[in-house]
Amino acid sequence: MLKWSQGIAMKIIDYMQEHKLSRADIAARLACSPQYVSKILSGHTNFSFKSIAEIEKRLNINIMEISFA
């Protein structure tokens, strides 16, 4: 789980850097507090599939890729 949480954090950090966004900007897009964004970016958040889907939708990014190999 920790590996997945860190991967999500890295995807969001990459997105922030690419778009020159602050934690406050991400908080506004996710409709959450800057403190929650800090928790997400720490890489220690236990995400539900629903919360991952919401992040993907609000940031228009693909966080989870499913492989049926």
Secondary structure, DSSP 8 states (H G I E B T S, - for coil): -HHHHHHHHHHHHHHHHHHT--HHHHHHHHTS-HHHHHHHHTT-----HHHHHHHHHHHT---------
